[in-house]
């Protein structure tokens, strides 16, 4: 896990981790930033220093393929075949948080979710 908003494209024609710009890249960046700006830890860009000390996401967002290449990913497929603008929101450094930690996740992401919905 991580703490970042990832947007298309997740795949690159060369199959390497390099920025893969979609035709709607500016819209995807706006959507991703709308979410990350309301989550202070995400927006700082280095949320999982203990686990991934070199990982950095400027303003808490990343182009999927620049982070790591995912051929045939769901957000790319939905975008290309159904015109659905989908982003992937990674909510934390721990993939399986304990149940008692869930209120903390809600507190960290409530404003982000509301701001994200306002983008409609």
Secondary structure by P-SEA (a helix, b strand, c coil): ccbbbbcccccccccccccccccaaaaaaaaaaaaaaacccccccccccccccccccccccccccccbbbcccaaaaaaaccccbbbbbbccccccccccaaaaaaaacaaaaaaaaacc
